[in-house]
Amino acid sequence: MYICDECHEDQQHSKYHVPAILHSKNRNRILHLECCSRENLVNRINEIIESEIMFYEDVSKLVENFNSETLEKFKKKYGTYEEIIGSMKYDPMQDAMLASQIDKFLEILAVINELEKHL
């Protein structure tokens, strides 16, 4: 559970399932999305985009040079398929967008999991 830096309420007081986590040099701030300023929302979107690009670039690099060393680095950074699927707690029927993103992530991890068998 988190407490919003702006309104000091817990996550139950947000209509969204995830907080905005704003990274800074001194500390990370956790805010309800509806408590964020326009600037914070734009920064958060940019962080998400950068993270997504980095993930897909890492997958691309892994596939280009697929070997046990690059696979281990990838697993250390993102986890294994089993670790991810075992730690998930969401309702796919209620969280359609989240389920879609998770399904993409899991599909990539599943393919990597199978690729490992060909090393």
Buried (B, 14 or more C-beta within 10 A) or exposed (E): EBEBBBEEEEBEEBEEEEBBEBEEEEEEBBBBBBBBEEEBBEBBEEBEEEEEEEBEEBBEEBEEEBEEEBBEEBBEEBBBBEEBEEEEEEEEEEBEEBBEEBEEBBEBBBEBBEEBEEE
